Amino acid sequence: MLDELRELYQEVILDHGKNPRNLRRIGDANHHAQGNNPMCGDTLSVYLLTNGQNLIEDVSFIGKGCAISMASASMMTEILKGKTVEEAETLFHGFHDLCTKDDADLSEAEATDADAVERLQVLSGVRTFPVRVKCATLAWHTMDAALKGDAEISTE
């Protein structure tokens, strides 16, 4: 059973890595940041379009990197579209804990979007490979920086 689950997770990561969703620049984005992971060379830009009620109307990215960083960015863009900025921040913190803590308390993130947290579980395996955590969380750190008005972030 564990091998089947691991295989399913690998298929999801490879699919998003090879066919990233929302891989484009949003021309009228009102939030943008550049993210870099100098450990493995992943680079990406995240674009967000929010409205006056802090609702994320559109989110996208462009960049290059390993399958994990591209899959994470792709999944992030699918999950965050239609969320509020506050919900995006809650999911970011939950995802970060998921990737870094064995006993992560995901209750707040699950209360925001349990389906999203379940989908993000496919990337939780990076927890056992500390160098890969930065690959998985790069897009999320970049999204956070963009929403806070920071132009650039590094996972150094």
C-alpha positions in Angstrom: 0.0 0.0 0.0 2.8 2.4 0.9 4.6 1.7 -2.4 1.3 2.4 -4.3 0.8 5.7 -2.5 4.5 6.7 -3.1 4.1 5.8 -6.8 0.9 7.9 -7.0 2.7 10.8 -5.4 5.5 10.5 -7.9 3.1 10.4 -10.8 1.4 13.6 -9.6 4.7 15.4 -9.1 6.0 14.3 -12.5 2.8 15.4 -14.2 2.9 18.9 -12.7 6.6 19.1 -13.3 6.3 18.2 -17.0 3.0 20.0 -17.6 3.0 22.9 -15.3 -0.3 24.7 -14.9 -0.6 28.5 -15.1 2.9 28.8 -16.6 2.6 32.3 -17.9 3.0 36.0 -17.0 -0.1 37.9 -15.9 0.2 41.2 -17.7 -1.8 43.2 -15.2 -0.5 41.5 -12.1 -0.5 43.8 -9.0 1.9 41.6 -7.1 5.1 40.1 -8.4 8.3 38.6 -6.9 11.3 36.7 -8.1 12.5 33.7 -6.2 15.8 31.9 -6.2 17.1 28.7 -4.8 20.9 29.0 -5.1 21.4 25.5 -3.7 20.1 23.9 -6.9 19.6 26.8 -9.3 15.8 26.9 -9.3 14.4 30.4 -10.3 10.9 31.5 -10.7 8.7 34.6 -10.8 5.2 34.5 -9.2 2.5 36.9 -10.4 -0.8 37.6 -8.6 -3.8 39.7 -9.5 -5.9 40.6 -6.5 -9.0 42.7 -6.3 -10.1 45.3 -3.8 -11.4 42.6 -1.4 -8.0 40.9 -1.3 -9.3 38.0 -3.4 -6.7 36.3 -5.6 -8.4 36.5 -9.1 -5.4 35.0 -10.9 -2.0 33.6 -10.1 0.7 32.3 -12.3 4.5 31.7 -12.5 7.3 31.4 -15.0 10.6 29.8 -14.3 12.9 26.8 -14.5 14.0 24.2 -12.0 13.7 20.7 -10.8 10.5 18.6 -11.0 9.7 19.3 -7.4 9.9 23.1 -7.6 7.9 23.2 -10.9 5.3 20.8 -9.5 5.0 22.8 -6.3 4.6 26.1 -8.2 2.0 24.5 -10.5 0.0 23.1 -7.7 0.2 26.4 -5.7 -1.3 28.3 -8.6 -4.2 25.9 -8.9 -4.9 26.0 -5.2 -4.6 29.8 -4.6 -6.8 31.0 -7.4 -10.1 32.2 -5.8 -8.6 32.4 -2.3 -8.3 35.5 -0.2 -4.8 36.8 0.6 -5.3 35.6 4.3 -6.3 32.1 3.1 -3.1 32.0 0.9 -0.9 33.0 3.9 -2.6 30.3 6.0 -2.0 27.6 3.4 1.6 28.8 2.9 2.3 28.3 6.6 0.5 25.0 6.7 2.5 23.8 3.6 5.8 25.0 5.1 5.0 23.0 8.3 4.0 20.0 6.2 7.4 20.0 4.5 9.5 20.7 7.6 7.8 19.1 10.6 7.0 15.5 11.3 4.3 16.5 13.7 2.9 19.5 11.9 -0.4 20.9 13.1 -2.3 21.4 9.9 -5.7 22.2 11.6 -5.7 25.9 10.6 -4.7 25.1 7.0 -7.2 22.2 6.8 -9.9 24.6 8.1 -9.1 26.9 5.3 -9.1 24.2 2.6 -8.8 20.5 3.6 -8.8 19.4 -0.1 -5.8 21.6 -0.8 -3.9 20.3 2.2 -4.6 16.7 1.1 -3.4 17.5 -2.5 -0.2 19.1 -1.1 0.6 15.9 0.9 2.2 14.6 -2.3 5.1 16.9 -1.6 5.5 16.1 2.1 8.1 13.4 1.2 10.7 16.2 0.8 10.8 16.4 4.6 13.3 13.5 4.6 15.5 15.3 2.1 16.3 18.8 3.7 17.9 20.1 0.5 14.6 19.4 -1.4 12.5 21.3 1.1 13.8 24.6 -0.4 12.8 23.3 -3.9 9.2 22.5 -2.7 8.7 25.8 -0.8 10.4 28.2 -3.2 7.1 29.1 -5.0 5.3 29.6 -1.8 8.0 31.8 -0.3 8.0 33.8 -3.5 4.2 34.2 -3.4 4.5 35.3 0.2 7.1 37.9 -0.8 5.0 39.2 -3.6 2.0 39.7 -1.4 4.2 41.5 1.2 5.6 43.8 -1.6 9.1 42.3 -1.6 10.6 42.1 -5.1 13.0 39.2 -4.5 13.5 36.3 -2.2 16.2 33.7 -1.8 15.9 30.4 0.0 19.6 30.6 1.0 
